[in-house]
């Protein structure tokens, strides 16, 4: 079954700080790093971009604390894609408000320093239909890039680097500030769309469901990333917004069964599409 990108669900992890591999014991929101998450089936990475004295880092508003360097992340991501030639990855970059300014051309330059990386970026034209996943694989355009939360481009926001897409031109996102599991289970609150396209823009092609509590809590993640909790949450958010979730954001990816559930949901949707 050939599926458009907008019909698939991507398990998406927000990279803050990792404990076990990063050696940090406060402020972390994953136990293991992004490279292992990719192997485990996660296909979306959300990374905060910081400008630390003129050097770009992926950090969470504090320079040199649990940071990852772009060259290493892009090199390892490209290696994963070369090892798994049928996979597609979504990269979502958030400009740090505390560690700026962020110029997206500088991040693109970091990508360009990794031989072959920018060649794999899919270039989308606003207003066009999103491609089939099989087309992305066949054309070897298997990296989809989004950005948000500010940042600038050297030639103006209408001339950002090739393949960089402003996320909220395309996506509607649920509430991202839930302090407890009870907040997440209050679907009228937690499934409400709080960010998305402007009223006069095209409707959102993608629907984002946030599935984590703030501050990060590994014990809560054991529940929120479980099959029953996540299935109920995705179903209720989909019904309330009348849109199938495409991105599921979570903390502590190594807890629970999120990637397996998402893969099952995609397979099930493909089967239903084939017989309908």
VEXLO-965147 format. One line per 3 residues: their letters; for each residue x, y, z of N, C-alpha, C. Coordinates in Angstrom, 3 decimals. Last residue first. Layout:
BEGIN
A> X/Y/Z/X/Y/Z/X/Y/Z ~ ...
This chain:
BEGIN
XXX> -10.535/-0.592/1.643/-11.653/0.361/1.569/-11.909/0.798/0.128 ~ -8.291/-2.131/1.748/-9.577/-2.829/1.588/-10.755/-1.901/1.443 ~ -6.209/-0.324/2.075/-6.167/-1.256/0.959/-7.517/-1.880/0.691
XXX> -6.822/0.945/4.430/-6.848/1.723/3.188/-6.896/0.807/1.968 ~ -6.374/-1.137/6.231/-7.734/-0.585/6.082/-7.871/0.196/4.793 ~ -3.616/-1.402/5.925/-4.499/-2.525/5.595/-5.927/-2.033/5.375
XXX> -2.730/1.064/6.848/-2.453/0.658/5.474/-3.374/-0.467/5.036 ~ -3.538/0.923/9.505/-4.127/1.937/8.633/-3.909/1.579/7.166 ~ -1.868/-1.143/10.412/-3.320/-1.312/10.435/-4.005/-0.322/9.502
XXX> 0.617/0.097/10.127/0.322/-1.128/9.381/-1.179/-1.348/9.294 ~ 0.306/2.220/11.939/0.567/2.486/10.527/0.239/1.274/9.667 ~ -0.058/0.800/14.338/-1.115/1.681/13.846/-0.935/1.990/12.368
XXX> 2.432/-0.487/14.566/1.212/-1.285/14.411/0.086/-0.441/13.826 ~ 4.059/1.761/14.923/4.273/0.892/13.767/3.047/0.020/13.499 ~ 2.994/2.673/17.364/2.902/3.507/16.167/3.098/2.670/14.907
XXX> 3.710/0.554/19.053/2.298/0.895/18.855/2.104/1.716/17.595 ~ 6.488/0.670/18.923/5.798/-0.540/18.460/4.326/-0.238/18.171 ~ 6.966/3.180/20.063/7.366/2.929/18.675/6.654/1.707/18.115
XXX> 5.825/2.853/22.724/5.339/3.840/21.759/5.703/3.498/20.327 ~ 5.907/1.314/25.028/5.842/0.624/23.731/5.447/1.584/22.610 ~ 8.060/1.954/27.926/6.807/1.734/27.224/6.975/1.160/25.830
XXX> 11.064/3.834/27.773/9.976/3.304/28.587/8.752/3.068/27.706 ~ 12.664/5.064/25.976/12.970/3.661/26.263/11.961/3.021/27.212 ~ 11.862/7.739/25.895/11.421/6.841/24.822/11.664/5.380/25.135
XXX> 11.368/10.040/27.622/11.803/8.720/28.081/11.349/7.622/27.107 ~ 8.568/11.845/26.197/9.819/11.774/26.937/10.113/10.317/27.272 ~ 7.050/12.515/22.979/7.134/11.876/24.284/8.513/12.056/24.894
XXX> 4.683/13.158/20.428/5.856/13.618/21.170/5.872/12.986/22.550 ~ 3.717/11.981/17.439/3.480/11.745/18.861/4.754/12.116/19.599 ~ 2.313/13.055/14.454/3.487/13.096/15.315/3.044/12.883/16.754
XXX> -0.237/12.492/13.483/0.938/12.177/12.659/2.221/12.150/13.474 ~ -3.584/11.530/14.221/-2.273/12.024/14.676/-1.144/11.568/13.756 ~ -6.252/12.437/12.114/-5.393/11.353/12.565/-4.053/11.910/13.026
XXX> -8.909/14.478/13.195/-7.692/14.350/12.394/-6.818/13.259/12.984 ~ -10.876/15.494/14.909/-11.245/14.936/13.606/-10.047/14.898/12.652 ~ -10.486/16.252/17.456/-9.992/17.167/16.423/-10.288/16.701/15.004
XXX> -11.637/14.194/18.918/-11.972/15.572/19.260/-11.586/16.552/18.158 ~ -10.434/11.925/17.743/-11.883/12.127/17.658/-12.268/13.569/17.932 ~ -7.721/12.302/18.400/-8.142/12.197/16.996/-9.633/12.484/16.853
XXX> -7.827/12.241/21.181/-7.379/13.463/20.500/-7.792/13.459/19.034 ~ -8.738/9.589/21.543/-9.544/10.717/21.994/-9.129/12.015/21.321 ~ -6.630/8.091/20.379/-8.006/7.950/19.905/-8.850/9.152/20.290
XXX> -4.429/8.854/21.924/-4.442/9.133/20.485/-5.857/9.059/19.922 ~ -5.293/7.894/24.466/-4.999/9.317/24.232/-5.062/9.664/22.740 ~ -5.575/5.148/24.151/-6.726/5.970/24.537/-6.492/7.432/24.219
XXX> -2.909/4.512/23.497/-4.001/4.210/22.564/-5.220/5.064/22.869 ~ -1.568/5.311/25.835/-1.301/6.003/24.573/-2.403/5.740/23.558 ~ -2.655/3.526/27.768/-2.739/4.975/27.929/-2.589/5.678/26.590
XXX> -2.070/0.959/26.656/-3.442/1.365/26.973/-3.570/2.883/27.044 ~ 0.774/0.947/26.298/-0.151/0.708/25.188/-1.539/1.251/25.483 ~ 2.645/3.641/27.846/2.090/2.286/27.812/1.051/2.166/26.698
XXX> 3.565/6.150/28.240/4.075/5.439/27.063/3.580/4.003/26.977 ~ 2.407/6.875/30.655/1.987/7.581/29.438/2.449/6.879/28.170 ~ 3.744/5.104/32.467/2.292/5.040/32.262/1.910/5.659/30.919
XXX> 6.364/5.774/32.280/6.031/4.352/32.246/4.539/4.149/32.000 ~ 6.279/8.511/32.698/6.455/8.023/31.331/6.150/6.536/31.214 ~ 6.196/8.734/35.459/4.982/9.049/34.700/5.070/8.482/33.291
XXX> 8.858/8.093/35.906/7.814/7.212/36.435/6.488/7.463/35.713 ~ 10.264/10.211/34.725/10.396/8.854/34.169/9.337/7.889/34.687 ~ 9.271/13.304/33.901/9.105/12.351/35.000/9.180/10.933/34.451
XXX> 9.863/16.755/33.264/9.987/15.352/32.852/9.987/14.412/34.055 ~ 7.413/19.024/34.855/8.735/18.640/34.347/8.818/17.165/34.014 ~ 5.240/17.819/32.397/6.282/18.794/32.680/6.260/19.133/34.169
XXX> 4.585/14.805/30.551/4.289/15.747/31.628/5.502/16.637/31.845 ~ 3.439/13.882/27.258/4.441/13.911/28.320/3.988/14.902/29.379 ~ 2.536/13.981/24.465/2.219/12.905/25.407/3.311/12.810/26.470
XXX> 0.993/15.847/21.935/1.995/15.816/22.993/1.580/14.807/24.054 ~ 0.361/15.284/18.630/-0.168/15.008/19.967/0.997/14.950/20.945 ~ -0.185/17.019/15.660/0.795/16.660/16.681/0.089/16.434/18.010
XXX> -0.971/16.562/12.335/-1.546/16.738/13.664/-0.588/16.166/14.697 ~ -0.601/18.140/9.144/-0.126/17.232/10.182/-0.761/17.597/11.528 ~ -1.748/20.066/7.616/-1.598/18.744/7.016/-1.242/17.700/8.069
XXX> -4.056/22.575/8.436/-2.889/21.795/8.846/-2.891/20.428/8.171 ~ -5.283/24.591/5.704/-5.472/23.746/6.885/-4.210/22.935/7.178 ~ -3.646/27.679/4.754/-4.157/26.351/4.417/-4.325/25.531/5.686
XXX> -4.649/30.712/6.518/-3.705/29.820/5.831/-4.378/28.508/5.460 ~ -6.134/32.354/8.101/-6.269/32.554/6.663/-5.331/31.667/5.844 ~ -5.385/31.618/10.693/-6.766/31.401/10.255/-6.933/31.498/8.743
XXX> -2.172/29.910/10.682/-3.020/31.084/10.847/-4.400/30.823/10.249 ~ -1.529/26.582/11.965/-1.581/27.587/10.899/-2.481/28.763/11.264 ~ -0.786/26.309/15.541/-1.033/25.781/14.208/-1.064/26.897/13.180
XXX> -1.406/25.503/18.945/-0.546/26.128/17.936/-0.827/25.490/16.593 ~ -3.323/24.198/20.393/-2.866/25.496/20.906/-1.946/26.219/19.927 ~ -6.008/22.072/20.436/-4.944/22.608/19.588/-4.592/24.011/20.063
XXX> -6.652/19.911/23.129/-6.954/21.175/22.462/-5.758/21.648/21.648 ~ -6.013/17.782/24.630/-6.113/17.549/23.180/-6.453/18.823/22.412 ~ -6.094/18.681/27.246/-4.797/18.277/26.690/-4.840/18.009/25.194
XXX> -8.873/19.454/27.710/-7.734/20.352/27.917/-6.534/19.929/27.085 ~ -10.339/17.261/27.020/-10.803/18.569/26.567/-9.682/19.607/26.689 ~ -8.998/15.224/28.389/-8.817/15.353/26.938/-9.310/16.690/26.401
XXX> -7.346/14.597/30.911/-8.395/15.593/30.693/-8.332/15.986/29.222 ~ -5.083/13.143/30.869/-6.342/12.396/30.751/-7.552/13.318/30.667 ~ -3.184/15.092/31.316/-3.200/14.420/30.017/-4.506/13.678/29.794
XXX> -3.818/15.685/33.986/-3.963/16.713/32.944/-4.039/16.075/31.562 ~ -3.113/13.254/35.175/-4.512/13.676/35.193/-4.772/14.770/34.155 ~ -0.379/13.352/34.929/-1.111/12.368/34.132/-2.589/12.735/34.071
XXX> 0.597/16.848/34.903/0.344/15.549/35.531/-0.327/14.613/34.545 ~ 0.899/19.188/33.557/1.692/19.011/34.767/1.553/17.631/35.388 ~ 1.339/20.036/30.292/0.529/19.193/31.173/1.375/18.827/32.385
XXX> 1.698/21.837/27.773/1.996/22.068/29.184/1.006/21.290/30.049 ~ 0.884/21.664/25.194/2.203/21.108/25.507/2.610/21.350/26.960 ~ -2.026/20.862/23.347/-1.467/21.481/24.549/-0.131/20.830/24.914
XXX> -1.279/19.919/19.899/-2.066/19.950/21.118/-1.321/20.668/22.243 ~ -0.841/21.555/16.759/-0.268/20.865/17.914/-1.163/21.003/19.141 ~ -0.751/21.315/13.272/-1.519/21.758/14.427/-1.090/20.908/15.615
XXX> 1.406/22.210/10.548/1.038/21.332/11.662/0.200/22.056/12.699 ~ 2.241/23.997/8.586/1.792/22.667/8.180/1.177/21.833/9.299 ~ 3.173/26.267/9.616/2.460/26.390/8.344/1.776/25.079/7.980
XXX> 4.634/25.404/11.753/3.229/25.699/11.979/2.515/26.267/10.757 ~ 7.267/25.027/10.674/6.443/23.909/11.126/4.960/24.245/11.206 ~ 8.682/26.046/7.740/8.161/26.536/9.014/7.061/25.602/9.493
XXX> 11.238/24.083/6.369/9.818/24.406/6.343/9.373/24.907/7.712 ~ 14.004/23.826/4.356/13.576/24.215/5.696/12.129/24.716/5.630 ~ 14.699/23.437/1.703/14.184/22.296/2.448/13.779/22.599/3.864
XXX> 17.187/25.844/1.636/16.415/24.891/0.852/15.991/23.701/1.703 ~ 16.945/28.394/4.176/17.663/27.349/3.440/16.726/26.365/2.741 ~ 14.626/31.104/3.411/15.360/30.243/4.326/16.021/29.120/3.542
XXX> 13.311/33.360/2.337/14.421/32.734/1.614/15.286/31.926/2.571 ~ 11.516/34.586/3.909/10.981/33.985/2.690/12.060/33.272/1.890 ~ 12.990/35.738/5.906/12.298/34.493/6.213/11.685/33.836/4.985
XXX> 16.239/36.869/4.698/14.835/37.063/5.034/14.113/35.731/5.174 ~ 18.763/35.951/4.273/18.136/36.702/3.178/16.657/36.960/3.432 ~ 19.373/34.590/6.614/20.225/35.708/6.197/19.591/36.563/5.112
XXX> 16.725/34.061/8.899/17.476/33.601/7.731/18.194/34.809/7.143 ~ 16.170/33.359/12.411/16.118/34.190/11.213/16.880/33.501/10.091 ~ 14.130/32.382/15.221/15.270/32.227/14.334/15.084/33.097/13.104
XXX> 10.980/30.951/16.198/11.847/32.081/15.873/13.021/31.688/15.014 ~ 9.718/28.521/16.463/10.104/29.261/17.663/11.100/30.379/17.368 ~ 10.870/26.040/14.042/9.886/26.936/14.652/10.519/27.674/15.824
XXX> 11.239/23.815/11.199/11.787/24.683/12.238/10.652/25.517/12.822 ~ 11.818/20.649/9.542/10.947/21.725/9.978/11.683/22.575/11.021 ~ 12.676/18.395/6.989/13.156/19.372/7.980/12.086/20.426/8.250
XXX> 13.115/15.071/6.206/12.153/16.166/6.160/12.496/17.113/7.304 ~ 14.987/12.896/4.353/15.057/13.782/5.517/14.072/14.924/5.297 ~ 15.080/11.492/2.027/14.529/10.821/3.197/14.711/11.612/4.493
XXX> 15.205/11.099/-0.916/14.973/12.368/-0.219/14.304/12.009/1.105 ~ 15.459/9.032/-2.745/16.459/9.192/-1.688/16.423/10.597/-1.090 ~ 13.462/8.393/-4.408/14.259/9.563/-4.786/15.410/9.824/-3.815
XXX> 12.405/6.234/-2.983/12.934/6.018/-4.336/13.843/7.165/-4.775 ~ 11.560/7.530/-0.632/12.585/6.483/-0.583/13.221/6.301/-1.950 ~ 9.641/9.262/-1.617/10.766/9.793/-0.857/11.913/8.785/-0.816
XXX> 7.884/7.391/-2.722/8.590/8.333/-3.602/9.795/8.928/-2.898 ~ 6.915/6.118/-0.456/7.705/5.333/-1.413/8.467/6.228/-2.378 ~ 5.416/8.118/0.682/6.639/7.682/1.356/7.532/6.910/0.394
XXX> 4.262/10.591/-1.597/4.209/9.235/-1.086/5.519/8.912/-0.376 ~ 4.308/14.108/-0.583/4.594/12.948/-1.440/4.263/11.625/-0.775 ~ 1.711/16.558/-0.225/2.879/15.867/0.300/3.068/14.545/-0.437
XXX> 0.801/18.951/-2.693/0.482/17.740/-1.947/1.772/17.104/-1.436 ~ 1.582/22.458/-2.223/1.612/21.200/-2.964/1.229/20.037/-2.056 ~ 1.677/24.476/-0.370/0.471/24.357/-1.194/0.425/23.095/-2.015
XXX> 5.137/24.963/-0.549/3.903/25.232/0.184/2.702/25.218/-0.758 ~ 7.171/22.389/-1.603/6.617/23.689/-1.971/5.272/23.870/-1.282 ~ 9.976/20.783/-0.132/8.525/20.857/-0.316/8.114/22.277/-0.676
XXX> 12.620/18.739/-0.492/12.231/20.139/-0.671/10.749/20.190/-1.021 ~ 14.366/16.548/1.633/13.221/16.726/0.734/12.829/18.202/0.700 ~ 17.783/15.899/1.771/16.679/16.703/2.297/15.591/16.856/1.238
XXX> 19.987/14.636/0.792/18.859/13.785/1.142/17.665/14.568/1.687 ~ 21.945/16.488/0.485/21.430/15.855/-0.735/20.171/15.052/-0.458 ~ 22.773/17.058/3.039/21.804/17.964/2.423/21.242/17.401/1.121
XXX> 24.557/14.777/3.386/23.378/15.014/4.224/22.351/15.886/3.505 ~ 26.883/14.490/1.914/25.718/13.720/1.507/24.455/14.038/2.280 ~ 29.090/15.244/4.457/28.984/14.893/3.038/27.771/14.010/2.771
XXX> 28.506/17.757/6.484/28.437/16.290/6.512/28.125/15.829/5.098 ~ 28.267/20.398/6.012/29.608/19.915/6.356/29.670/18.392/6.456 ~ 25.621/20.845/5.774/26.387/20.766/4.530/27.814/20.284/4.767
XXX> 24.884/21.141/8.423/24.425/19.980/7.662/25.303/19.756/6.435 ~ 26.065/23.610/8.906/26.496/22.442/9.670/26.086/21.158/8.961 ~ 24.529/25.149/7.176/25.971/25.013/6.916/26.547/23.827/7.685
XXX> 22.094/25.035/8.495/22.219/24.379/7.182/23.692/24.185/6.831 ~ 22.745/26.623/10.660/22.461/25.199/10.890/22.568/24.425/9.582 ~ 23.057/29.044/9.342/24.203/28.479/10.048/23.991/26.992/10.325
XXX> 20.504/29.542/8.428/21.544/29.280/7.433/22.787/28.673/8.087 ~ 19.156/30.218/10.736/18.959/28.873/10.188/19.980/28.534/9.108 ~ 20.423/31.632/13.510/20.303/31.888/12.068/20.259/30.521/11.398
XXX> 19.575/32.672/16.657/19.705/31.503/15.795/19.474/31.927/14.352 ~ 21.345/34.712/19.095/20.329/34.491/18.064/20.623/33.245/17.224 ~ 20.418/32.613/21.935/20.357/33.006/20.537/21.417/34.063/20.253
XXX> 19.291/31.189/24.331/20.650/31.090/23.793/20.607/31.359/22.297 ~ 16.619/31.555/24.863/17.594/32.024/25.847/19.019/32.042/25.321 ~ 15.199/30.425/22.856/14.914/31.829/23.154/15.945/32.426/24.113
XXX> 16.300/28.261/20.322/16.342/28.612/21.738/16.079/30.103/21.908 ~ 14.280/26.984/17.815/15.266/28.016/18.146/15.186/28.346/19.631 ~ 13.968/23.655/17.045/13.381/24.741/17.816/14.470/25.730/18.190
XXX> 13.474/21.463/14.375/14.414/22.299/15.107/13.693/23.474/15.760 ~ 12.893/18.237/13.520/12.201/19.457/13.908/13.120/20.255/14.818 ~ 13.099/15.834/11.056/13.881/16.638/11.994/13.143/17.944/12.252
XXX> 12.110/12.635/10.233/11.646/14.020/10.352/12.491/14.711/11.417 ~ 13.228/10.121/7.994/13.349/10.776/9.292/12.832/12.209/9.194 ~ 12.626/6.953/6.567/12.502/8.406/6.426/12.513/9.013/7.820
XXX> 14.122/3.939/5.223/13.588/4.748/6.326/13.602/6.239/5.993 ~ 15.378/2.229/3.534/13.941/2.414/3.310/13.305/3.306/4.370 ~ 18.078/1.865/4.205/17.737/2.685/3.030/16.247/2.838/2.743
XXX> 19.873/1.907/6.755/18.471/1.497/6.595/17.862/2.299/5.443 ~ 22.407/2.948/6.537/22.282/1.562/6.986/20.883/1.001/6.745 ~ 21.832/5.539/5.814/22.584/4.703/4.877/22.478/3.228/5.238
XXX> 20.547/6.372/8.129/19.799/6.329/6.872/20.522/5.493/5.817 ~ 22.704/6.210/9.952/21.500/5.395/10.140/20.724/5.264/8.827 ~ 24.373/8.160/8.873/24.823/6.768/8.912/23.638/5.831/9.099
XXX> 22.842/10.432/9.347/23.100/10.010/7.969/23.554/8.556/7.922 ~ 23.018/10.467/12.137/21.709/10.332/11.483/21.880/9.853/10.051 ~ 25.732/10.871/12.501/25.137/9.624/12.971/23.761/9.377/12.351
XXX> 26.016/13.437/11.365/26.819/12.317/10.875/26.166/10.980/11.262 ~ 24.294/14.937/12.956/24.002/14.780/11.535/24.781/13.615/10.934 ~ 25.584/14.709/15.473/24.198/14.271/15.297/23.889/14.028/13.830
XXX> 28.122/15.823/14.902/28.001/14.439/15.372/26.595/13.904/15.139 ~ 27.420/18.430/14.170/28.150/17.566/13.232/28.020/16.106/13.619 ~ 26.077/19.523/16.477/25.367/19.229/15.234/26.110/18.270/14.309
XXX> 26.621/18.088/19.670/27.136/18.931/18.602/26.486/18.546/17.277 ~ 24.627/18.322/22.574/25.090/17.509/21.457/25.546/18.452/20.353 ~ 24.801/18.910/26.145/24.733/19.353/24.752/25.126/18.231/23.780
XXX> 24.647/18.841/28.875/23.970/17.791/28.126/23.896/18.074/26.638 ~ 25.527/21.964/28.820/24.895/21.069/29.787/24.082/20.038/29.011 ~ 26.426/23.963/27.142/27.408/23.042/27.720/26.838/22.195/28.857
XXX> 23.833/26.332/27.803/24.983/25.878/27.022/25.853/24.926/27.843 ~ 20.517/25.882/28.127/21.714/26.069/28.942/22.902/25.498/28.176 ~ 18.442/25.272/26.403/18.514/26.632/26.933/19.698/26.893/27.854
XXX> 19.323/22.483/25.867/18.002/22.912/26.336/18.146/24.203/27.128 ~ 21.022/22.008/22.709/20.972/22.016/24.165/19.576/22.451/24.571 ~ 23.102/21.623/20.184/21.769/21.197/20.549/21.754/21.097/22.071
XXX> 24.982/24.526/19.208/24.842/23.284/19.956/23.367/22.904/19.972 ~ 27.126/26.654/17.428/25.826/26.010/17.524/25.930/24.711/18.308 ~ 28.955/29.320/18.705/29.023/27.910/18.302/27.645/27.289/18.479
XXX> 28.737/31.841/19.772/29.017/31.728/18.348/29.119/30.310/17.826 ~ 28.102/31.244/22.433/29.291/32.036/22.111/29.725/31.843/20.663 ~ 25.933/29.177/21.352/26.752/29.256/22.563/28.080/29.931/22.235
XXX> 22.827/28.952/20.379/24.028/29.658/19.949/24.856/29.930/21.198 ~ 20.891/25.988/20.038/21.445/27.050/20.871/22.667/27.665/20.193 ~ 17.981/24.306/19.271/19.218/24.849/18.699/19.659/26.045/19.531
XXX> 16.451/21.326/20.249/16.618/22.751/20.533/17.969/23.209/20.001 ~ 14.879/18.929/18.226/16.133/19.393/18.813/16.121/20.896/19.028 ~ 13.181/16.036/17.731/12.948/17.445/18.005/14.147/17.966/18.792
XXX> 12.841/13.518/15.401/13.740/14.093/16.404/13.458/15.587/16.518 ~ 11.232/10.555/14.424/11.154/11.997/14.543/12.050/12.480/15.664 ~ 11.247/7.845/14.527/11.606/8.461/13.253/11.463/9.975/13.254
XXX> 12.064/4.974/16.403/11.618/6.371/16.423/12.137/7.083/15.180 ~ 13.140/2.428/16.478/11.941/2.662/15.683/11.411/4.072/15.698 ~ 15.564/1.865/17.583/14.388/1.308/18.261/13.080/1.612/17.537
XXX> 17.288/3.369/16.083/17.321/1.918/15.893/16.078/1.269/16.496 ~ 16.623/5.874/17.213/16.398/5.605/15.796/16.347/4.107/15.531 ~ 17.509/5.517/19.837/16.085/5.731/19.577/15.761/5.456/18.110
XXX> 20.231/5.422/19.537/19.541/4.186/19.917/18.036/4.305/19.698 ~ 20.587/8.112/18.906/21.002/7.080/17.951/20.316/5.752/18.256 ~ 19.758/9.573/21.136/18.917/9.572/19.939/19.303/8.484/18.943
XXX> 20.354/7.785/24.294/20.509/8.801/23.271/19.686/8.579/22.020 ~ 18.418/7.162/27.297/19.337/6.746/26.246/19.293/7.745/25.108 ~ 16.673/8.444/28.950/17.735/7.669/29.574/18.818/7.289/28.571
XXX> 15.436/11.784/28.794/15.620/10.463/28.183/16.748/9.755/28.915 ~ 15.467/14.152/30.098/14.151/13.647/29.706/14.242/12.376/28.871 ~ 17.091/15.826/32.882/17.117/14.932/31.723/15.701/14.475/31.379
XXX> 17.315/17.396/35.159/16.836/18.015/33.931/16.787/17.104/32.723 ~ 20.092/15.689/36.532/19.005/16.646/36.710/18.615/17.165/35.330 ~ 22.131/14.047/35.825/21.173/13.516/36.777/20.080/14.514/37.140
XXX> 24.140/12.964/33.076/23.474/14.023/33.820/22.355/13.432/34.676 ~ 25.422/11.355/31.208/26.042/11.521/32.513/25.401/12.593/33.365 ~ 24.545/10.590/28.762/25.049/11.951/28.887/25.695/12.224/30.225
XXX> 23.681/8.004/29.117/24.769/8.227/28.170/25.339/9.636/28.263 ~ 21.788/8.409/31.232/22.767/7.331/31.257/23.956/7.626/30.359 ~ 20.348/10.911/30.503/20.982/10.622/31.784/22.110/9.613/31.650
XXX> 20.148/13.496/28.082/20.063/12.083/28.411/20.871/11.797/29.665 ~ 18.106/16.326/27.560/19.358/15.799/28.095/19.161/14.328/28.395 ~ 16.243/16.533/25.027/16.676/17.503/26.007/18.047/17.061/26.491
XXX> 14.504/15.890/22.236/15.829/15.676/22.812/16.174/16.822/23.745 ~ 11.534/14.379/21.901/12.075/15.707/22.144/13.391/15.534/22.887 ~ 10.645/12.066/19.396/11.214/12.323/20.711/11.794/13.724/20.764
XXX> 7.918/10.548/17.913/8.798/11.716/17.843/9.327/12.020/19.236 ~ 6.606/8.358/15.635/6.956/8.510/17.045/8.107/9.495/17.122 ~ 4.435/9.294/13.124/5.842/9.202/13.494/5.956/9.329/15.006
XXX> 1.994/7.971/11.002/2.285/8.485/12.336/3.752/8.249/12.635 ~ 0.800/8.928/7.721/1.591/8.105/8.627/1.746/8.788/9.984 ~ -0.432/10.681/6.067/-1.265/9.633/6.647/-0.507/8.750/7.624
XXX> 1.409/12.399/4.976/0.450/12.967/5.920/-0.434/11.909/6.560 ~ 2.821/10.873/3.117/3.449/11.180/4.395/2.442/11.675/5.419 ~ 0.684/8.412/1.622/1.242/9.750/1.676/1.819/10.002/3.054
XXX> 1.392/5.028/0.836/0.809/6.000/1.747/1.497/7.347/1.620 ~ 0.618/2.183/-0.914/1.375/3.422/-0.975/0.676/4.479/-0.125 ~ 0.840/-1.189/0.000/0.000/0.000/0.000/0.881/1.246/0.000
